[in-house]
Amino acid sequence: METTIRADADMTTLINILNVEPDSQRKLVDLLKSATDGLFSTFAGWISTSLLASTDGKRVVIYSQWRSSRDIEAFRKNPDVGLYFQRIAALAKFESFECDVSYVNHA
């Protein structure tokens, strides 16, 4: 399934906003890509992950789609994920929240 943003989608969106020093942004993106390709994408309920790096080098946004909040909860409780979270936290401060897409307007 491709990443698709739809207001009527039967899925949960997980947004993470990471604040990072500009000289560490590339390292953080590489770590997140490796974690997603090697572990995160193997979890039940995972649909897609997109990484967005700000042009000023100070932020990375993770846009992930999951089948349900329960799948996200199981993902977060996995000890292997916790190890990645420790590595991520060493590079950036972050906040995370689940949301439902409320509105989309496409050309």
Secondary structure, 3 states (H helix, E strand, C coil): CCCCCCCCCCCEEEEEEEEECHHHHHHHHHHHHHHHHHCHHHCCCEEEEEEEECCCCCEEEEEEEECCHHHHHHHHHCHHHHHHHHHHHHHEEEEEEEECCCCCCCC
